[in-house]
Amino acid sequence: MKKISIAILSLLSIGLLLATSASAHELNGHASVEARLFFNEPLYQDQEWNNGSIEFAPEYYHEWESGSSFTFVPFLRLDSSDSERTHFDIRELNFLLLGDPWELRLGIGKVFWGVTEFVHLIDIINQTDLVEDIRGEDKLGQPMAQLSIPSDWGVFDFFILPFFRERTFPGREGRLRAEVVVDTGTPLYESSAAENHVDFALRYTHIFDFADLGIYYFKGTGRDPILIPSADANGQPILLPFYQLMDQVGLDLQLVTGNWLWKLEVLYQENTMENFYAATGGFEYTFIGINGSSMDLGLIAEFVYDDRKDDAATSFENDLLWGFRLAVNDTASTELLLGLSYDLNKKGNVLQLEASRRLRDDVKIFVEGWAFLNTEPDDYYLDSIRDDDFIRLRIFYYF
């Protein structure tokens, strides 16, 4: 960890020195205030009923005449209740070096893979920042070297990932956690190198006339931990995250035909404990200009399946997901998304609502609501948060 910190500080110092020597630079980003309001009292001791927090995420960007660039994006959240949710991270800190015909990114970066709306099976490069968002869409910055080589046949991306990031989990005082707290201070690893194990990935992407295709291979430490029951020094039950080594191959495919958008993500994984496959896919159909208005309405339907069934490290192992997306297309960029997951094994359902609207050019309001319905003890995590229905209100200021 000390070596990684020295490398980060060195990269930051070099970037700031080079950027200062040139005249062009950009500084922007956002700050936000947030309130999470829960409808029911906490299930577990030490939990707070509601919580508030503030977030600060500036972004510094500099581009040279050659097209090469430097990016620095720190992130800070201060939470009123959960000490684990109060955290700092470097989302990005990297150089992008342009050659002919290649691009090389060095430092800390963020990479997103996937096409589906509700569950992103193949988004494996960055670790999930679970205290930020239970959807798993917020990610921690990942130390990496990424070489991209474009060609007439597609783009080849090669990744070297020299340091592993552990998943964040809510603390004892936080809501939206399992009944037994995950102790992130003592993670377990299959590799003797622990977090210093070097991971590798290769990805090929190509854009056709009506389709986007991605194929990848990943070898290294899995991002989804197995939670092992244990006890702390006081004899209190805890869960220890165990990170396995694994090999994974997968693909994502997106087809556009008229108003239809078809999506698919598939993976196959091998590790020392089990081999399995998982898939999610579906469609989105958009009605353009509802009743002659400027509004567009998209209907979404997806299915997710995990071959591990009850042993899956996710609540989505045999689920239908339905939803609609409304884009008002007004000057305030008003949008609404409503989704419902239906577990075909009858272990519980999740209702999700998202809405956003710009109040000014530099101020945006975001409202998010979650409800956990008909949960069953067979789904340990979902049943643990059965009384954590909540509304999340966020106000962003962009600068």
N, C-alpha and C positions, 0 to 999 in steps of 0.2 A: 504494500500500500504506500510505503514511503517513496519507493521508486516511481510509482504512478503519479504521486503528488508532485515530485520534482519535475517529472516530464511535463505535467500540466502547466506548472508555473513557468517552465522554460519556454513552452510553446506560446503561452500568453504573453510573456515578455517580448519574445521575438516578433509576434504579430503586432503588438502595440508599438514597438519601435519602428517597424517597417511602415505601419500605417501612419504614424506620426510624421515620418519623413515625406509623405505624399500629402497632397491637398484634399483629395476626394475621400469622403467617408460618410457613412450614414449611421445615425443612432435613433432607434425607435423601440417599440415594444408596448407593453401594457402593464397596468396595475389594476387590481380588482379587490372588491370587498364581497364577502360571501356570508350567507346565513343558511344553515341547515336546520330545518324545523321538523321534528319527528312527531308523529301523531300519537304514539303510545309511550308509556314510561319504559325505561330500560329493563331488559330481562335479567341483566347480570350486575353483580355488585361492582362498585367503583365507576360504573359508566355514568356519564353526564347525559341529561335529557336532550338538550340542544347544544349547538356550538356555532361560533362565528370565527372567521379567519380573514386574513388579508394575504394577497399574493402580489409578487413583484417579479416581472420577467422582462428585463430590457434586452435589446439586441443591437450589437455593434457589427457593422458590415463594411468591409473595404474591398474595392476591386481595382486592380491595376490595369494599365493600358493593354497588357497582354491577355487579359481576361481571367487571369488567376485572381483568387480572392481569399479573404480571411473573415471568419465568422466567429462571434463569441456570444453565447446566449446563456447567462446564468438564470437560476430560478430559485425563488425563496417563498416559502409559505410559513406563516405564523398562525397557529391554531389555539383557540381559547381553552380547549378541553383535552385534546389528545396529544401527548408529548411526542408520539411517533409521527403524527401528521405535521408537526412543526419540523420542517426539514429544508435543507439546501442541496441543490444539485446543479451541475453544469450540464445543460441539455446539449449544447454544442460548443466546441472550441477547436476549430480546425482550419487548415489551409486546403484550398482547392487549387491544384496545379494543373494547367492545361498544356497538353502536348499535341502532337499530330500523329495519329488520330486518337489519343487517349486522354483520360482524366484521372488524376490521382488525388484522393482526399486523405489527409493525415490528421489525426487528433481524436477528438470526441465528436460523434455525430449521431444523427437519428435517421433511420431507414424504415420505411413502411412497405410491407408486402400485403396484398390482399385486395379483394374486390367486393365481398359481400357486405351487407349493411349491419347485421347484428352481431355476428361472431366471426372473428378474424383468426382462423386456425393457423395460418402459415406465417403470421407476423412474428418472426422468431429472432431477428437480429438484436433488438433492444429489449431490455427487461421491463416488465410491467411495474409502474408506480401505483400500487394498489390503494395506497392511502389517498391518492388524488381522486380516483374515479373507479367505482366497482365494475364499470364496463370493460376495464383493462385497456382503454385506448390511450391513456397517458403513459409515457415511457421515460425511463431514465436514460441519460446520455451514455453511449457505449464507446469506449476506446477502440479505435479501429484504424486499419489501413484499407482503403477501398480503391481498387483499380478498375476503371470502366473503359471498355474498348468497343466503340460503335463500329458497325459495318453495314453493308447492304443486306446482310442476312439477319440482323438484329444486334442487340447489345449484350456483351458478356461482362459480368461484374464478378470480381474476385475479392474476397474479404479475408483479412487476418484480424482476429479479435483477441488481443493479448491479455485481457483482464476481464473477469466475470463480475457482473453486478448482481447482488442479491435482491430478491423481491422485497418490497416494503409491505408491511402488514399493520393494521390498526393496533394500537396499544390497549392496555387494560382499561383506560378511561374512554376509549373511542367506541362509537357505534359502528354498525355494519361489520362486526367481527364474529368469528366463530365463538362458541361457548367457552372453549379453552384457548387461551392466548397463545399466539405464535411467538416464540422467543427468537427474534432475529439476531441476537447477540452471539449465539452459538450455532451457526449453520454447520451442516454436515455435508461432506462431498465424497463421491465415489473416487474421484481422482486424488492421488497423493499430493498433487500440486495445488489442490483446493482452488481458490479464486484465481490463481496464477496459471491455470491451465489455458493453453492457447487453442482457440477454436478457429475453424475454417468454414467458409461457405463459398459456393459458386452458384451464380444465377444467370440464366439466359432469358431475355425478353425480346419480343418482336411484335410490332403493330402491323396487322394486316388491314385490308380495306374496311372490314366490318368487325374485326376481332382483335383483342389484346391477349397475348399469351405469355405466361411466365413459367419457367421450370427451374427448380433449384435442388441443390444438395447441401446439407449442413452436417458437420461433424464436430462435436464438442459437448459442452455441458448444457443440459436441458434447462430451459427457462422456467418450466413448471415444476416446483418442488413437491416431493412426497412429504406429508406431514406425519412425523413419528411421535407417538405419545411418550412423554417423559415427565420428570418432576424437577422443580428448581431447588435451590439450597434450603428453602423453607418447607419443602415437601409438597408444594402446591403443584397441581398438574399443569403442564405446558405442552406445546407442540414444537418439535424441532424440525426445521426445513431440511430435507435431504435432496441434494442435487445430483442427478445421475449423469453419466456419460451416455451419449446416444448418437446414432446416425439417423438422419431423416431426409427423405426425398418428398417432393411435392410439386404441385402445379396450381396455377390460378388462370382462369379463362373468363373473358368477358366478351359477349356478343351483342351487337347492336343491330336490330332489324326494325326499322320504322320507329314506332313508339315503345317498342319492347327492348328491355335491357336484361339479358340472361347472364347469370353469374355462377361461378363454380370454384371451390377451393377443395383440394384433396391432398392428403399426406399419408405417408407410410413411415413408421418409426420402429427402429430396432434398438433395444438396450439389454442389459444383462438380466433383467427381471421379466420382460415381456416384449412381444412384437405386436403391433396393432396398426389399424388404419382408421382414419376419420375423414369425414367429408361434410361440406355444407354447400348448399346451392339453392338457386331459385330465380325469381324474376322480379322486375319492376316495370310496370306499365304506366305511362304518363298520359293523362288527359290534358291536352294543351288548350288554354283559353276557355275555362269552364263558363258555360252560358254566355259566351261572347265577352267575358272579362279578360283581364290580364293574368288571372290566377291559373296556376298549373297544379294538378293533383296527381300524385304518384301512388299507385297501389303496389305494395311489397308483399311477397310471400317467399319464405325460405324454409328449408329443412336442414337440420344438423344431426349427424349420427356419429357416434364413437363406438368402435368395435369392442372396447373394454366394458361397455354397459355400466353395471353398478360400480365397477372399480375405476371408472374414469375420474380423472383429476379435474372435472368440470361438472357443473350442473346441467350442461347441455349435451346429453348423450343420446337422446332420441326425442327431439322436439320439433314442433312446427312453430314458426315465427311469422306473425302477420303484422302489417302496419300500413300506414299511409303517410305521405309527405305532402304538405301544402306549402307552395311557394306563392306568396301574394304578389311578388314582383312589383312592389311599390318602392318609393324613394327611401323608406325606412328599412328595406330588406327584411320584411317580416316573414318568418318561416315557422312551421309547426311540424313535428314528427310524433306520431303515436304508434307504439308497438306493443304486441302481446305475444309472449312465449307460452306455448301450450305443451306440457310434458305428456307424451303419449303413454308413459308408464305411470301417469297419475301421481307424480311426486311433488307437484306444485307448479304454479304459474306466476309469471312476472309481468306486470303492466308498467310501461314506461312512457313518459311524456316529456318532450323537449320543445321549447318555444324560445324564439329570440327576436329582438327588434332593436333597431338602431334609434336612439333618442336624439343624438346629434351625430355629426361626422366623427367625433372622437369619443362618444359614449354609447355603449350597447348594454342592453339588459338581457339576461339569459335565465330562464326558468326551467327547472327540471323536476320531475316527480316520479317516484317509484312506489309500487305497491306489490307485496309478496302474498300471493293468494293460495289457499288450499295446500299448504306445505305439508310434507310428510317426513317422519324421522329418517326414512331411508335416504333422503338427500340431506346429509349432515349440515353442509354450509347453509343451504337455503332455509332449512328448518331453524338454524341458529339465529337467523335474522328475520324470523317470521313477524316480529313486532317492530321492525325498523322501517315501516313505511314512512317516507319523508318527502318534503319539498325542499329543493335547493335553489336559492335565489342568489344570483351573481350580477354585479354591475361592473363593467369593464371601462376603464379609461385608456385610450390609445394615444400614444405620443410619437 
